[in-house]
Amino acid sequence: MLFVDKHPNLRVRVVHGNMFTVAVILNEIPQGVKEAFLKGATSRLGRAIALYLCQKKVKVLVKFLTFPIFFTIFLALYFCFRFLYFLLTRYSFF
């Protein structure tokens, strides 16, 4: 914050590396996606992506090793978006 305080008239947005990564990932998701699969999204990055996708009405399927991790993210969602967040117990790819 020191840099921002030192240059108050600077018209550049300062972004932390993790948030920049989230922005790049979300920008690469094509318009019209209705469903996304996230595996091991336990970090702040994964959490931010999952929360954002649910807010954009994208169904998010996640695979975690433990239920408490899923539940903490579930509770972070607004009540009206919780129906878009699913825990997978097993999955297979064709």
mmCIF file as gemmi writes it, N, C-alpha and C atoms, coordinates in Angstrom:
data_model
loop_
_atom_site.group_PDB
_atom_site.id
_atom_site.type_symbol
_atom_site.label_atom_id
_atom_site.label_alt_id
_atom_site.label_comp_id
_atom_site.label_asym_id
_atom_site.label_entity_id
_atom_site.label_seq_id
_atom_site.pdbx_PDB_ins_code
_atom_site.Cartn_x
_atom_site.Cartn_y
_atom_site.Cartn_z
_atom_site.occupancy
_atom_site.B_iso_or_equiv
_atom_site.pdbx_formal_charge
_atom_site.auth_seq_id
_atom_site.auth_asym_id
_atom_site.pdbx_PDB_model_num
ATOM 1 N N . MET Axp A 1 ? 0.817 -1.196 0 1 0 ? 1 A 1
ATOM 2 C CA . MET Axp A 1 ? 0 0 0 1 0 ? 1 A 1
ATOM 3 C C . MET Axp A 1 ? 0.856 1.254 0 1 0 ? 1 A 1
ATOM 4 N N . LEU Axp A 2 ? 2.077 1.139 0.345 1 0 ? 2 A 1
ATOM 5 C CA . LEU Axp A 2 ? 2.938 2.298 0.39 1 0 ? 2 A 1
ATOM 6 C C . LEU Axp A 2 ? 3.07 2.956 -0.97 1 0 ? 2 A 1
ATOM 7 N N . PHE Axp A 3 ? 3.212 2.151 -2.013 1 0 ? 3 A 1
ATOM 8 C CA . PHE Axp A 3 ? 3.339 2.688 -3.362 1 0 ? 3 A 1
ATOM 9 C C . PHE Axp A 3 ? 2.085 3.459 -3.75 1 0 ? 3 A 1
ATOM 10 N N . VAL Axp A 4 ? 0.92 2.937 -3.425 1 0 ? 4 A 1
ATOM 11 C CA . VAL Axp A 4 ? -0.345 3.603 -3.748 1 0 ? 4 A 1
ATOM 12 C C . VAL Axp A 4 ? -0.476 4.894 -2.949 1 0 ? 4 A 1
ATOM 13 N N . ASP Axp A 5 ? -0.077 4.859 -1.681 1 0 ? 5 A 1
ATOM 14 C CA . ASP Axp A 5 ? -0.137 6.072 -0.858 1 0 ? 5 A 1
ATOM 15 C C . ASP Axp A 5 ? 0.829 7.146 -1.359 1 0 ? 5 A 1
ATOM 16 N N . LYS Axp A 6 ? 1.96 6.705 -1.851 1 0 ? 6 A 1
ATOM 17 C CA . LYS Axp A 6 ? 2.979 7.638 -2.315 1 0 ? 6 A 1
ATOM 18 C C . LYS Axp A 6 ? 2.591 8.295 -3.641 1 0 ? 6 A 1
ATOM 19 N N . HIS Axp A 7 ? 1.802 7.6 -4.451 1 0 ? 7 A 1
ATOM 20 C CA . HIS Axp A 7 ? 1.377 8.1 -5.773 1 0 ? 7 A 1
ATOM 21 C C . HIS Axp A 7 ? -0.149 8.065 -5.884 1 0 ? 7 A 1
ATOM 22 N N . PRO Axp A 8 ? -0.849 8.983 -5.215 1 0 ? 8 A 1
ATOM 23 C CA . PRO Axp A 8 ? -2.319 8.94 -5.197 1 0 ? 8 A 1
ATOM 24 C C . PRO Axp A 8 ? -2.968 9.245 -6.548 1 0 ? 8 A 1
ATOM 25 N N . ASN Axp A 9 ? -2.297 9.934 -7.447 1 0 ? 9 A 1
ATOM 26 C CA . ASN Axp A 9 ? -2.883 10.287 -8.742 1 0 ? 9 A 1
ATOM 27 C C . ASN Axp A 9 ? -2.586 9.267 -9.838 1 0 ? 9 A 1
ATOM 28 N N . LEU Axp A 10 ? -1.937 8.211 -9.5 1 0 ? 10 A 1
ATOM 29 C CA . LEU Axp A 10 ? -1.599 7.174 -10.469 1 0 ? 10 A 1
ATOM 30 C C . LEU Axp A 10 ? -2.881 6.461 -10.907 1 0 ? 10 A 1
ATOM 31 N N . ARG Axp A 11 ? -3.082 6.334 -12.196 1 0 ? 11 A 1
ATOM 32 C CA . ARG Axp A 11 ? -4.31 5.725 -12.714 1 0 ? 11 A 1
ATOM 33 C C . ARG Axp A 11 ? -4.084 4.274 -13.148 1 0 ? 11 A 1
ATOM 34 N N . VAL Axp A 12 ? -3.344 3.561 -12.36 1 0 ? 12 A 1
ATOM 35 C CA . VAL Axp A 12 ? -3.059 2.164 -12.634 1 0 ? 12 A 1
ATOM 36 C C . VAL Axp A 12 ? -3.594 1.347 -11.47 1 0 ? 12 A 1
ATOM 37 N N . ARG Axp A 13 ? -4.26 0.264 -11.789 1 0 ? 13 A 1
ATOM 38 C CA . ARG Axp A 13 ? -4.785 -0.601 -10.746 1 0 ? 13 A 1
ATOM 39 C C . ARG Axp A 13 ? -3.689 -1.575 -10.299 1 0 ? 13 A 1
ATOM 40 N N . VAL Axp A 14 ? -3.449 -1.615 -9.014 1 0 ? 14 A 1
ATOM 41 C CA . VAL Axp A 14 ? -2.448 -2.519 -8.459 1 0 ? 14 A 1
ATOM 42 C C . VAL Axp A 14 ? -3.153 -3.818 -8.077 1 0 ? 14 A 1
ATOM 43 N N . VAL Axp A 15 ? -2.66 -4.929 -8.622 1 0 ? 15 A 1
ATOM 44 C CA . VAL Axp A 15 ? -3.302 -6.221 -8.413 1 0 ? 15 A 1
ATOM 45 C C . VAL Axp A 15 ? -2.263 -7.202 -7.888 1 0 ? 15 A 1
ATOM 46 N N . HIS Axp A 16 ? -2.642 -7.95 -6.869 1 0 ? 16 A 1
ATOM 47 C CA . HIS Axp A 16 ? -1.782 -9.002 -6.319 1 0 ? 16 A 1
ATOM 48 C C . HIS Axp A 16 ? -1.673 -10.13 -7.342 1 0 ? 16 A 1
ATOM 49 N N . GLY Axp A 17 ? -0.595 -10.852 -7.334 1 0 ? 17 A 1
ATOM 50 C CA . GLY Axp A 17 ? -0.35 -11.916 -8.311 1 0 ? 17 A 1
ATOM 51 C C . GLY Axp A 17 ? -1.434 -12.972 -8.355 1 0 ? 17 A 1
ATOM 52 N N . ASN Axp A 18 ? -1.953 -13.381 -7.184 1 0 ? 18 A 1
ATOM 53 C CA . ASN Axp A 18 ? -3.004 -14.401 -7.169 1 0 ? 18 A 1
ATOM 54 C C . ASN Axp A 18 ? -4.283 -13.898 -7.824 1 0 ? 18 A 1
ATOM 55 N N . MET Axp A 19 ? -4.66 -12.674 -7.542 1 0 ? 19 A 1
ATOM 56 C CA . MET Axp A 19 ? -5.881 -12.134 -8.138 1 0 ? 19 A 1
ATOM 57 C C . MET Axp A 19 ? -5.711 -11.934 -9.643 1 0 ? 19 A 1
ATOM 58 N N . PHE Axp A 20 ? -4.512 -11.615 -10.066 1 0 ? 20 A 1
ATOM 59 C CA . PHE Axp A 20 ? -4.25 -11.501 -11.499 1 0 ? 20 A 1
ATOM 60 C C . PHE Axp A 20 ? -4.416 -12.864 -12.163 1 0 ? 20 A 1
ATOM 61 N N . THR Axp A 21 ? -3.935 -13.909 -11.518 1 0 ? 21 A 1
ATOM 62 C CA . THR Axp A 21 ? -4.078 -15.265 -12.045 1 0 ? 21 A 1
ATOM 63 C C . THR Axp A 21 ? -5.548 -15.639 -12.165 1 0 ? 21 A 1
ATOM 64 N N . VAL Axp A 22 ? -6.331 -15.335 -11.153 1 0 ? 22 A 1
ATOM 65 C CA . VAL Axp A 22 ? -7.772 -15.617 -11.198 1 0 ? 22 A 1
ATOM 66 C C . VAL Axp A 22 ? -8.414 -14.86 -12.356 1 0 ? 22 A 1
ATOM 67 N N . ALA Axp A 23 ? -8.064 -13.607 -12.527 1 0 ? 23 A 1
ATOM 68 C CA . ALA Axp A 23 ? -8.64 -12.804 -13.61 1 0 ? 23 A 1
ATOM 69 C C . ALA Axp A 23 ? -8.307 -13.397 -14.971 1 0 ? 23 A 1
ATOM 70 N N . VAL Axp A 24 ? -7.072 -13.841 -15.155 1 0 ? 24 A 1
ATOM 71 C CA . VAL Axp A 24 ? -6.673 -14.441 -16.431 1 0 ? 24 A 1
ATOM 72 C C . VAL Axp A 24 ? -7.447 -15.731 -16.685 1 0 ? 24 A 1
ATOM 73 N N . ILE Axp A 25 ? -7.546 -16.581 -15.672 1 0 ? 25 A 1
ATOM 74 C CA . ILE Axp A 25 ? -8.274 -17.85 -15.82 1 0 ? 25 A 1
ATOM 75 C C . ILE Axp A 25 ? -9.732 -17.598 -16.163 1 0 ? 25 A 1
ATOM 76 N N . LEU Axp A 26 ? -10.37 -16.701 -15.429 1 0 ? 26 A 1
ATOM 77 C CA . LEU Axp A 26 ? -11.789 -16.433 -15.675 1 0 ? 26 A 1
ATOM 78 C C . LEU Axp A 26 ? -12.013 -15.777 -17.026 1 0 ? 26 A 1
ATOM 79 N N . ASN Axp A 27 ? -11.061 -14.988 -17.479 1 0 ? 27 A 1
ATOM 80 C CA . ASN Axp A 27 ? -11.183 -14.353 -18.788 1 0 ? 27 A 1
ATOM 81 C C . ASN Axp A 27 ? -11.072 -15.374 -19.924 1 0 ? 27 A 1
ATOM 82 N N . GLU Axp A 28 ? -10.382 -16.478 -19.682 1 0 ? 28 A 1
ATOM 83 C CA . GLU Axp A 28 ? -10.197 -17.508 -20.709 1 0 ? 28 A 1
ATOM 84 C C . GLU Axp A 28 ? -11.385 -18.462 -20.821 1 0 ? 28 A 1
ATOM 85 N N . ILE Axp A 29 ? -12.307 -18.435 -19.873 1 0 ? 29 A 1
ATOM 86 C CA . ILE Axp A 29 ? -13.478 -19.313 -19.932 1 0 ? 29 A 1
ATOM 87 C C . ILE Axp A 29 ? -14.432 -18.753 -20.979 1 0 ? 29 A 1
ATOM 88 N N . PRO Axp A 30 ? -14.814 -19.581 -21.964 1 0 ? 30 A 1
ATOM 89 C CA . PRO Axp A 30 ? -15.69 -19.084 -23.027 1 0 ? 30 A 1
ATOM 90 C C . PRO Axp A 30 ? -17.071 -18.667 -22.506 1 0 ? 30 A 1
ATOM 91 N N . GLN Axp A 31 ? -17.677 -17.716 -23.195 1 0 ? 31 A 1
ATOM 92 C CA . GLN Axp A 31 ? -19.038 -17.297 -22.869 1 0 ? 31 A 1
ATOM 93 C C . GLN Axp A 31 ? -19.988 -18.468 -23.091 1 0 ? 31 A 1
ATOM 94 N N . GLY Axp A 32 ? -21.001 -18.564 -22.265 1 0 ? 32 A 1
ATOM 95 C CA . GLY Axp A 32 ? -22.007 -19.597 -22.44 1 0 ? 32 A 1
ATOM 96 C C . GLY Axp A 32 ? -21.698 -20.916 -21.754 1 0 ? 32 A 1
ATOM 97 N N . VAL Axp A 33 ? -20.594 -20.994 -21.009 1 0 ? 33 A 1
ATOM 98 C CA . VAL Axp A 33 ? -20.272 -22.221 -20.278 1 0 ? 33 A 1
ATOM 99 C C . VAL Axp A 33 ? -21.304 -22.397 -19.176 1 0 ? 33 A 1
ATOM 100 N N . LYS Axp A 34 ? -21.859 -23.593 -19.075 1 0 ? 34 A 1
ATOM 101 C CA . LYS Axp A 34 ? -22.898 -23.86 -18.082 1 0 ? 34 A 1
ATOM 102 C C . LYS Axp A 34 ? -22.402 -24.723 -16.926 1 0 ? 34 A 1
ATOM 103 N N . GLU Axp A 35 ? -21.238 -25.382 -17.111 1 0 ? 35 A 1
ATOM 104 C CA . GLU Axp A 35 ? -20.755 -26.313 -16.1 1 0 ? 35 A 1
ATOM 105 C C . GLU Axp A 35 ? -19.229 -26.317 -16.094 1 0 ? 35 A 1
ATOM 106 N N . ALA Axp A 36 ? -18.651 -26.389 -14.895 1 0 ? 36 A 1
ATOM 107 C CA . ALA Axp A 36 ? -17.192 -26.427 -14.767 1 0 ? 36 A 1
ATOM 108 C C . ALA Axp A 36 ? -16.816 -27.467 -13.719 1 0 ? 36 A 1
ATOM 109 N N . PHE Axp A 37 ? -15.687 -28.13 -13.935 1 0 ? 37 A 1
ATOM 110 C CA . PHE Axp A 37 ? -15.177 -29.126 -12.994 1 0 ? 37 A 1
ATOM 111 C C . PHE Axp A 37 ? -13.872 -28.618 -12.398 1 0 ? 37 A 1
ATOM 112 N N . LEU Axp A 38 ? -13.809 -28.562 -11.063 1 0 ? 38 A 1
ATOM 113 C CA . LEU Axp A 38 ? -12.601 -28.13 -10.377 1 0 ? 38 A 1
ATOM 114 C C . LEU Axp A 38 ? -12.135 -29.258 -9.471 1 0 ? 38 A 1
ATOM 115 N N . LYS Axp A 39 ? -10.889 -29.627 -9.593 1 0 ? 39 A 1
ATOM 116 C CA . LYS Axp A 39 ? -10.337 -30.677 -8.741 1 0 ? 39 A 1
ATOM 117 C C . LYS Axp A 39 ? -9.297 -30.058 -7.815 1 0 ? 39 A 1
ATOM 118 N N . GLY Axp A 40 ? -9.484 -30.266 -6.538 1 0 ? 40 A 1
ATOM 119 C CA . GLY Axp A 40 ? -8.522 -29.767 -5.567 1 0 ? 40 A 1
ATOM 120 C C . GLY Axp A 40 ? -8.488 -28.266 -5.438 1 0 ? 40 A 1
ATOM 121 N N . ALA Axp A 41 ? -9.621 -27.615 -5.592 1 0 ? 41 A 1
ATOM 122 C CA . ALA Axp A 41 ? -9.681 -26.159 -5.515 1 0 ? 41 A 1
ATOM 123 C C . ALA Axp A 41 ? -9.738 -25.703 -4.068 1 0 ? 41 A 1
ATOM 124 N N . THR Axp A 42 ? -8.715 -26.036 -3.295 1 0 ? 42 A 1
ATOM 125 C CA . THR Axp A 42 ? -8.719 -25.7 -1.875 1 0 ? 42 A 1
ATOM 126 C C . THR Axp A 42 ? -7.956 -24.423 -1.565 1 0 ? 42 A 1
ATOM 127 N N . SER Axp A 43 ? -7.176 -23.95 -2.503 1 0 ? 43 A 1
ATOM 128 C CA . SER Axp A 43 ? -6.405 -22.732 -2.268 1 0 ? 43 A 1
ATOM 129 C C . SER Axp A 43 ? -7.3 -21.506 -2.4 1 0 ? 43 A 1
ATOM 130 N N . ARG Axp A 44 ? -6.732 -20.36 -2.091 1 0 ? 44 A 1
ATOM 131 C CA . ARG Axp A 44 ? -7.493 -19.117 -2.271 1 0 ? 44 A 1
ATOM 132 C C . ARG Axp A 44 ? -7.859 -18.915 -3.738 1 0 ? 44 A 1
ATOM 133 N N . LEU Axp A 45 ? -6.961 -19.325 -4.62 1 0 ? 45 A 1
ATOM 134 C CA . LEU Axp A 45 ? -7.237 -19.215 -6.056 1 0 ? 45 A 1
ATOM 135 C C . LEU Axp A 45 ? -8.439 -20.056 -6.445 1 0 ? 45 A 1
ATOM 136 N N . GLY Axp A 46 ? -8.423 -21.316 -6.05 1 0 ? 46 A 1
ATOM 137 C CA . GLY Axp A 46 ? -9.522 -22.217 -6.383 1 0 ? 46 A 1
ATOM 138 C C . GLY Axp A 46 ? -10.834 -21.764 -5.794 1 0 ? 46 A 1
ATOM 139 N N . ARG Axp A 47 ? -10.772 -21.289 -4.579 1 0 ? 47 A 1
ATOM 140 C CA . ARG Axp A 47 ? -11.976 -20.775 -3.917 1 0 ? 47 A 1
ATOM 141 C C . ARG Axp A 47 ? -12.549 -19.579 -4.66 1 0 ? 47 A 1
ATOM 142 N N . ALA Axp A 48 ? -11.685 -18.646 -5.032 1 0 ? 48 A 1
ATOM 143 C CA . ALA Axp A 48 ? -12.134 -17.442 -5.744 1 0 ? 48 A 1
ATOM 144 C C . ALA Axp A 48 ? -12.764 -17.815 -7.078 1 0 ? 48 A 1
ATOM 145 N N . ILE Axp A 49 ? -12.167 -18.77 -7.777 1 0 ? 49 A 1
ATOM 146 C CA . ILE Axp A 49 ? -12.706 -19.199 -9.067 1 0 ? 49 A 1
ATOM 147 C C . ILE Axp A 49 ? -14.064 -19.856 -8.876 1 0 ? 49 A 1
ATOM 148 N N . ALA Axp A 50 ? -14.18 -20.746 -7.902 1 0 ? 50 A 1
ATOM 149 C CA . ALA Axp A 50 ? -15.447 -21.439 -7.645 1 0 ? 50 A 1
ATOM 150 C C . ALA Axp A 50 ? -16.544 -20.447 -7.272 1 0 ? 50 A 1
ATOM 151 N N . LEU Axp A 51 ? -16.239 -19.506 -6.395 1 0 ? 51 A 1
ATOM 152 C CA . LEU Axp A 51 ? -17.236 -18.524 -5.973 1 0 ? 51 A 1
ATOM 153 C C . LEU Axp A 51 ? -17.679 -17.642 -7.136 1 0 ? 51 A 1
ATOM 154 N N . TYR Axp A 52 ? -16.728 -17.209 -7.943 1 0 ? 52 A 1
ATOM 155 C CA . TYR Axp A 52 ? -17.057 -16.352 -9.073 1 0 ? 52 A 1
ATOM 156 C C . TYR Axp A 52 ? -17.925 -17.091 -10.091 1 0 ? 52 A 1
ATOM 157 N N . LEU Axp A 53 ? -17.565 -18.334 -10.386 1 0 ? 53 A 1
ATOM 158 C CA . LEU Axp A 53 ? -18.337 -19.106 -11.361 1 0 ? 53 A 1
ATOM 159 C C . LEU Axp A 53 ? -19.776 -19.311 -10.892 1 0 ? 53 A 1
ATOM 160 N N . CYS Axp A 54 ? -19.957 -19.596 -9.612 1 0 ? 54 A 1
ATOM 161 C CA . CYS Axp A 54 ? -21.317 -19.756 -9.092 1 0 ? 54 A 1
ATOM 162 C C . CYS Axp A 54 ? -22.106 -18.457 -9.214 1 0 ? 54 A 1
ATOM 163 N N . GLN Axp A 55 ? -21.449 -17.335 -8.964 1 0 ? 55 A 1
ATOM 164 C CA . GLN Axp A 55 ? -22.134 -16.051 -9.079 1 0 ? 55 A 1
ATOM 165 C C . GLN Axp A 55 ? -22.515 -15.743 -10.522 1 0 ? 55 A 1
ATOM 166 N N . LYS Axp A 56 ? -21.781 -16.324 -11.475 1 0 ? 56 A 1
ATOM 167 C CA . LYS Axp A 56 ? -22.112 -16.145 -12.892 1 0 ? 56 A 1
ATOM 168 C C . LYS Axp A 56 ? -23.057 -17.237 -13.393 1 0 ? 56 A 1
ATOM 169 N N . LYS Axp A 57 ? -23.653 -17.97 -12.448 1 0 ? 57 A 1
ATOM 170 C CA . LYS Axp A 57 ? -24.65 -19.002 -12.731 1 0 ? 57 A 1
ATOM 171 C C . LYS Axp A 57 ? -24.074 -20.187 -13.507 1 0 ? 57 A 1
ATOM 172 N N . VAL Axp A 58 ? -22.815 -20.523 -13.241 1 0 ? 58 A 1
ATOM 173 C CA . VAL Axp A 58 ? -22.171 -21.702 -13.814 1 0 ? 58 A 1
ATOM 174 C C . VAL Axp A 58 ? -22.206 -22.797 -12.751 1 0 ? 58 A 1
ATOM 175 N N . LYS Axp A 59 ? -22.668 -23.971 -13.135 1 0 ? 59 A 1
ATOM 176 C CA . LYS Axp A 59 ? -22.702 -25.11 -12.215 1 0 ? 59 A 1
ATOM 177 C C . LYS Axp A 59 ? -21.272 -25.583 -11.98 1 0 ? 59 A 1
ATOM 178 N N . VAL Axp A 60 ? -20.841 -25.611 -10.716 1 0 ? 60 A 1
ATOM 179 C CA . VAL Axp A 60 ? -19.468 -25.972 -10.37 1 0 ? 60 A 1
ATOM 180 C C . VAL Axp A 60 ? -19.459 -27.333 -9.69 1 0 ? 60 A 1
ATOM 181 N N . LEU Axp A 61 ? -18.748 -28.272 -10.303 1 0 ? 61 A 1
ATOM 182 C CA . LEU Axp A 61 ? -18.579 -29.609 -9.75 1 0 ? 61 A 1
ATOM 183 C C . LEU Axp A 61 ? -17.171 -29.696 -9.188 1 0 ? 61 A 1
ATOM 184 N N . VAL Axp A 62 ? -17.041 -30.081 -7.927 1 0 ? 62 A 1
ATOM 185 C CA . VAL Axp A 62 ? -15.731 -30.12 -7.295 1 0 ? 62 A 1
ATOM 186 C C . VAL Axp A 62 ? -15.45 -31.503 -6.73 1 0 ? 62 A 1
ATOM 187 N N . LYS Axp A 63 ? -14.181 -31.842 -6.682 1 0 ? 63 A 1
ATOM 188 C CA . LYS Axp A 63 ? -13.727 -33.103 -6.102 1 0 ? 63 A 1
ATOM 189 C C . LYS Axp A 63 ? -12.718 -32.776 -5.015 1 0 ? 63 A 1
ATOM 190 N N . PHE Axp A 64 ? -13.1 -33.018 -3.766 1 0 ? 64 A 1
ATOM 191 C CA . PHE Axp A 64 ? -12.221 -32.81 -2.623 1 0 ? 64 A 1
ATOM 192 C C . PHE Axp A 64 ? -12.044 -34.125 -1.896 1 0 ? 64 A 1
ATOM 193 N N . LEU Axp A 65 ? -10.988 -34.205 -1.129 1 0 ? 65 A 1
ATOM 194 C CA . LEU Axp A 65 ? -10.755 -35.409 -0.333 1 0 ? 65 A 1
ATOM 195 C C . LEU Axp A 65 ? -11.605 -35.427 0.934 1 0 ? 65 A 1
ATOM 196 N N . THR Axp A 66 ? -11.933 -34.251 1.438 1 0 ? 66 A 1
ATOM 197 C CA . THR Axp A 66 ? -12.715 -34.189 2.67 1 0 ? 66 A 1
ATOM 198 C C . THR Axp A 66 ? -13.925 -33.282 2.506 1 0 ? 66 A 1
ATOM 199 N N . PHE Axp A 67 ? -14.988 -33.625 3.202 1 0 ? 67 A 1
ATOM 200 C CA . PHE Axp A 67 ? -16.22 -32.84 3.148 1 0 ? 67 A 1
ATOM 201 C C . PHE Axp A 67 ? -16.072 -31.454 3.78 1 0 ? 67 A 1
ATOM 202 N N . PRO Axp A 68 ? -15.339 -31.296 4.889 1 0 ? 68 A 1
ATOM 203 C CA . PRO Axp A 68 ? -15.242 -29.952 5.498 1 0 ? 68 A 1
ATOM 204 C C . PRO Axp A 68 ? -14.71 -28.876 4.559 1 0 ? 68 A 1
ATOM 205 N N . ILE Axp A 69 ? -13.798 -29.22 3.667 1 0 ? 69 A 1
ATOM 206 C CA . ILE Axp A 69 ? -13.288 -28.236 2.707 1 0 ? 69 A 1
ATOM 207 C C . ILE Axp A 69 ? -14.411 -27.768 1.789 1 0 ? 69 A 1
ATOM 208 N N . PHE Axp A 70 ? -15.166 -28.715 1.284 1 0 ? 70 A 1
ATOM 209 C CA . PHE Axp A 70 ? -16.323 -28.384 0.438 1 0 ? 70 A 1
ATOM 210 C C . PHE Axp A 70 ? -17.298 -27.494 1.201 1 0 ? 70 A 1
ATOM 211 N N . PHE Axp A 71 ? -17.569 -27.864 2.436 1 0 ? 71 A 1
ATOM 212 C CA . PHE Axp A 71 ? -18.592 -27.171 3.21 1 0 ? 71 A 1
ATOM 213 C C . PHE Axp A 71 ? -18.194 -25.732 3.536 1 0 ? 71 A 1
ATOM 214 N N . THR Axp A 72 ? -16.914 -25.465 3.776 1 0 ? 72 A 1
ATOM 215 C CA . THR Axp A 72 ? -16.501 -24.084 4.064 1 0 ? 72 A 1
ATOM 216 C C . THR Axp A 72 ? -16.724 -23.183 2.852 1 0 ? 72 A 1
ATOM 217 N N . ILE Axp A 73 ? -16.459 -23.692 1.66 1 0 ? 73 A 1
ATOM 218 C CA . ILE Axp A 73 ? -16.713 -22.901 0.454 1 0 ? 73 A 1
ATOM 219 C C . ILE Axp A 73 ? -18.214 -22.767 0.221 1 0 ? 73 A 1
ATOM 220 N N . PHE Axp A 74 ? -18.952 -23.839 0.487 1 0 ? 74 A 1
ATOM 221 C CA . PHE Axp A 74 ? -20.406 -23.82 0.355 1 0 ? 74 A 1
ATOM 222 C C . PHE Axp A 74 ? -21.012 -22.721 1.227 1 0 ? 74 A 1
ATOM 223 N N . LEU Axp A 75 ? -20.529 -22.607 2.449 1 0 ? 75 A 1
ATOM 224 C CA . LEU Axp A 75 ? -21.036 -21.578 3.357 1 0 ? 75 A 1
ATOM 225 C C . LEU Axp A 75 ? -20.641 -20.176 2.924 1 0 ? 75 A 1
ATOM 226 N N . ALA Axp A 76 ? -19.55 -20.037 2.18 1 0 ? 76 A 1
ATOM 227 C CA . ALA Axp A 76 ? -19.115 -18.723 1.706 1 0 ? 76 A 1
ATOM 228 C C . ALA Axp A 76 ? -19.994 -18.204 0.573 1 0 ? 76 A 1
ATOM 229 N N . LEU Axp A 77 ? -20.731 -19.095 -0.064 1 0 ? 77 A 1
ATOM 230 C CA . LEU Axp A 77 ? -21.613 -18.695 -1.162 1 0 ? 77 A 1
ATOM 231 C C . LEU Axp A 77 ? -22.874 -18.03 -0.618 1 0 ? 77 A 1
ATOM 232 N N . TYR Axp A 78 ? -23.376 -17.064 -1.353 1 0 ? 78 A 1
ATOM 233 C CA . TYR Axp A 78 ? -24.682 -16.525 -1.017 1 0 ? 78 A 1
ATOM 234 C C . TYR Axp A 78 ? -25.699 -17.644 -1.157 1 0 ? 78 A 1
ATOM 235 N N . PHE Axp A 79 ? -26.726 -17.594 -0.337 1 0 ? 79 A 1
ATOM 236 C CA . PHE Axp A 79 ? -27.723 -18.663 -0.298 1 0 ? 79 A 1
ATOM 237 C C . PHE Axp A 79 ? -28.313 -18.958 -1.682 1 0 ? 79 A 1
ATOM 238 N N . CYS Axp A 80 ? -28.541 -17.923 -2.474 1 0 ? 80 A 1
ATOM 239 C CA . CYS Axp A 80 ? -29.185 -18.103 -3.777 1 0 ? 80 A 1
ATOM 240 C C . CYS Axp A 80 ? -28.279 -18.787 -4.805 1 0 ? 80 A 1
ATOM 241 N N . PHE Axp A 81 ? -26.964 -18.93 -4.528 1 0 ? 81 A 1
ATOM 242 C CA . PHE Axp A 81 ? -26.053 -19.586 -5.471 1 0 ? 81 A 1
ATOM 243 C C . PHE Axp A 81 ? -25.644 -20.988 -5.035 1 0 ? 81 A 1
ATOM 244 N N . ARG Axp A 82 ? -26.069 -21.415 -3.863 1 0 ? 82 A 1
ATOM 245 C CA . ARG Axp A 82 ? -25.623 -22.708 -3.327 1 0 ? 82 A 1
ATOM 246 C C . ARG Axp A 82 ? -26.088 -23.896 -4.163 1 0 ? 82 A 1
ATOM 247 N N . PHE Axp A 83 ? -27.172 -23.745 -4.89 1 0 ? 83 A 1
ATOM 248 C CA . PHE Axp A 83 ? -27.665 -24.863 -5.699 1 0 ? 83 A 1
ATOM 249 C C . PHE Axp A 83 ? -26.771 -25.136 -6.911 1 0 ? 83 A 1
ATOM 250 N N . LEU Axp A 84 ? -25.791 -24.292 -7.172 1 0 ? 84 A 1
ATOM 251 C CA . LEU Axp A 84 ? -24.89 -24.459 -8.305 1 0 ? 84 A 1
ATOM 252 C C . LEU Axp A 84 ? -23.562 -25.118 -7.933 1 0 ? 84 A 1
ATOM 253 N N . TYR Axp A 85 ? -23.384 -25.47 -6.679 1 0 ? 85 A 1
ATOM 254 C CA . TYR Axp A 85 ? -22.1 -25.965 -6.18 1 0 ? 85 A 1
ATOM 255 C C . TYR Axp A 85 ? -22.279 -27.411 -5.712 1 0 ? 85 A 1
ATOM 256 N N . PHE Axp A 86 ? -21.581 -28.344 -6.354 1 0 ? 86 A 1
ATOM 257 C CA . PHE Axp A 86 ? -21.778 -29.765 -6.083 1 0 ? 86 A 1
ATOM 258 C C . PHE Axp A 86 ? -20.478 -30.46 -5.718 1 0 ? 86 A 1
ATOM 259 N N . LEU Axp A 87 ? -20.547 -31.38 -4.774 1 0 ? 87 A 1
ATOM 260 C CA . LEU Axp A 87 ? -19.415 -32.208 -4.394 1 0 ? 87 A 1
ATOM 261 C C . LEU Axp A 87 ? -19.548 -33.551 -5.104 1 0 ? 87 A 1
ATOM 262 N N . LEU Axp A 88 ? -18.513 -33.926 -5.829 1 0 ? 88 A 1
ATOM 263 C CA . LEU Axp A 88 ? -18.501 -35.23 -6.484 1 0 ? 88 A 1
ATOM 264 C C . LEU Axp A 88 ? -17.801 -36.225 -5.575 1 0 ? 88 A 1
ATOM 265 N N . THR Axp A 89 ? -18.39 -37.381 -5.42 1 0 ? 89 A 1
ATOM 266 C CA . THR Axp A 89 ? -17.756 -38.412 -4.603 1 0 ? 89 A 1
ATOM 267 C C . THR Axp A 89 ? -16.928 -39.332 -5.484 1 0 ? 89 A 1
ATOM 268 N N . ARG Axp A 90 ? -17.324 -39.498 -6.73 1 0 ? 90 A 1
ATOM 269 C CA . ARG Axp A 90 ? -16.515 -40.241 -7.7 1 0 ? 90 A 1
ATOM 270 C C . ARG Axp A 90 ? -16.833 -39.7 -9.08 1 0 ? 90 A 1
ATOM 271 N N . TYR Axp A 91 ? -15.912 -39.871 -9.96 1 0 ? 91 A 1
ATOM 272 C CA . TYR Axp A 91 ? -16.073 -39.382 -11.324 1 0 ? 91 A 1
ATOM 273 C C . TYR Axp A 91 ? -15.238 -40.229 -12.254 1 0 ? 91 A 1
ATOM 274 N N . SER Axp A 92 ? -15.594 -40.214 -13.536 1 0 ? 92 A 1
ATOM 275 C CA . SER Axp A 92 ? -14.808 -40.914 -14.55 1 0 ? 92 A 1
ATOM 276 C C . SER Axp A 92 ? -14.92 -40.141 -15.845 1 0 ? 92 A 1
ATOM 277 N N . PHE Axp A 93 ? -13.883 -40.206 -16.626 1 0 ? 93 A 1
ATOM 278 C CA . PHE Axp A 93 ? -13.876 -39.546 -17.921 1 0 ? 93 A 1
ATOM 279 C C . PHE Axp A 93 ? -13.997 -40.608 -18.996 1 0 ? 93 A 1
ATOM 280 N N . PHE Axp A 94 ? -14.735 -40.327 -20.013 1 0 ? 94 A 1
ATOM 281 C CA . PHE Axp A 94 ? -14.958 -41.303 -21.084 1 0 ? 94 A 1
ATOM 282 C C . PHE Axp A 94 ? -13.812 -41.312 -22.062 1 0 ? 94 A 1
